């Protein structure tokens, strides 16, 4: 099998001294794994950064065995944030979610476009807030829609609006911006609460039922925001 496509580098692992096994998420073929020979060469390794946009030529002699990639850079996206550790952690977390939550060789143009959207979000002043909604959109595209607006109850405490979700005898407070998504200038602590709430949904609804460990990269992202 042979094809040519564009895609984003999702993960890479050393294969031998000069090569890696890479995972890419492509426009027309979904997520694919393949070997990149000579990945340690100066010509190639500098643009093999997680999140970068690549032109990909894939070939495989046997569908039951891993194939091979020949890649060229389309756009070096991640290096733009080498001096911004929070955004680098965000990219790592997002790509890890793509890696763990998507199915091999299953096209989904919405997810491909969502990766493109990530790098637009990172340039926004409210990028953390928008990234939280980015995660929720990803979950929706793989079949897990957290429909908070249908679940919450609205209450007023000292003339201040708050939202809660009732779980049996327990109430969980929902950060207002997740419901009133037009709100801006959200304080850092509230954003972290939102990330933790979405992370809790990710773990209990998606990861645990599918025997997937919670990605350490997402924990690292939340921790660096503190």
N, C-alpha and C positions, 0 to 999 in steps of 0.2 A: 504494500500500500504506500502511495506517495501523495502528498498534498502540500500546498503552499498557503500560508495564512498569516495574519497578524495576531499578536497576543501579548500578554503580560507575564513576566517571570514571577511565579508564585513561590517556588522553593527551589533549593539546590542542595545537593549532598555530594560529597567526594566519592568518586567511583574508583579511580586509581590515581596515580601520581599526577597525571596530566588531564584527567577527564572528570566530569561530574554527571550525575543524574539530575536532570532539571524537570520541574513541573511548570507548565505554562497554561494560561487560560486564554483560549483563542476565540476569535469572532465566529467562525463557522464550524468548529469541531469541539468546542467545549474544552474541558481540562484534559491535558495529555502529558504523559511522562516520556522522556527520551534521554539518550546519552549525548552529551556534547563533548566531542573529542577536542583536545588542545585547549580546554577551557582555562588552563593556567597560563597560557601565553599572554604577553602584554597586550597584544592586539585585541583579544577577546575579553579577558577577565575584568577589565576596567568598566565595561558596560553590562556585565552580568550581575547587576544589582537588583535585589528583590523589588518588584514594582515597575521596572523599566519596560518600555514598549519595544517589542522586537518584531522583525520580519523573520518568519520561521519556515524553513523547508524541512519537511518530515519524510523519512523513508523507513520502511520496515519490510523485511523479507517474509516474516511470519507474524500473523496477527496475534499469536499466542506468546510472542516474545517482545521485549522492549525494543523500540525503534531508535532512530538516530535523528538528532536535530543539527541543521546548519542554520546559524542565526546571524542576523545583522541588526544593528541598532536602528530603531525608528526615532525614538525620543528618550533621552536620558532624564527621567522624571525624578527618581529618588535622590540623585546627587544634589538637587536643588535644596535639599533639606539636611545636608550633612552637618550643618552647624546649628540645627534645631532639633534637639534630642526628643522633645515631646512628639513632634510630627513624624520623626523617624520611627518612634515606638508605635505610633498610630498606623503607619504604613505596614510595619511588621505584623501588628495585630490583625489588620484587615486582610492581608494576604494569607495569614494563617487560617482565618475563618473560611476564606475561599478554598483553601487546600482541604480542610477537614469536612466542610459542609456540602461540597459539590461532588457530583458523580463523574467518574472517568468517561470520556468520549461521549458526553451528552451535551449537545449544543443548547445554549441558552443566551440569546443575544441580550436579554435584559441584564444578566449578570455581567457580561462583557462591558456593556454600557455603564453599569454601576461602578466598575473599576475605573473607567474614564472619569466618572463623576467624582470619585474620591479625590483626584488630584486638582479638581476645580474647588472642591470644598476646602482643601487645605490652605487655599489662598484667601479664604473669607475670614473676617474678624471674629465671627461666631463659629469657627470651624469645629470646636468640640461639640457644641450643641448639634450642628448639622451632621457630624459624624455619628452621633447617637441615632439619629433618624436614618442615617445610611445603614447602620446595622439592622434596624427594624425592617427596612426595605429588603435587605438581603434575606432575612428570615422569611419574609412574605414570599419572595420569589422561589424559595425552596419548599414552600408549603406550610409555614408556621407563622401565621399572622397573629400578632399580639394586639388584639382589638381593644385597647385600653379605653377608648372613648365610649364603648358599649358596656364596659364593665364598672366604671367608676361611679361613685356617689359623691355629689357635690354638697359641701357643708360650709357654713360661715362661722368663723371663730374670731370674735372681736372685730367684726366687719371685714375680715380677711377671708377670701375664698380659698378653700383647700379641697383636695380630692383624696378619696380613699377607695380601696378595693377590699371587700369583705371576703375573708377566707375562713369558713366555719365560724368560730367565735373570735377570730383575730382580724384586726384591721391593719392594712398596710397603706402608709401614706404614699401618694404618688406626686412627684414633683410637678408643679403646675405647668411648666413649659412642655411637658409631654402631652398635655391635653390642650392647652391654649398655645399652640405651636407658633403663634405670631409674636410671643414674648421674646424680647431681646435683653441683652446685658445681664445675663444670668450669672450669679456668683459662682465661684469655683466649687464650693462645697455642694451646692445644689446640682451642678453638672456631674460631680462624682457620684452623688446619690442616684442620678438618672442612669449613669453607666452601670452602677451596681445592680439596680433594678432590672435593667435589660440583661445583664450578665446572669442574674438569678433565673430569669426566664430561659436564657440560652442553656444553662446547665440542667435545669429540671425538666424542661420540655423537649429539648433537642439532643443534647449530648448524652445524658445518662440513659435514656431509653435506647440509644444507639451504641452504647458502650464506648463512648469517646471521652477521653480525658479532657478536662478544661484546659485550654491553651495557656501556657505560662506567659506567652507574649501579651495576652490581654491583661493578665494580672499585672505584668510589668508596666503596661501602658497606664492602667488606673493608678498604680503606685507612684509613677513619676509625676502625676498631676497633683499630688497632695502638697 
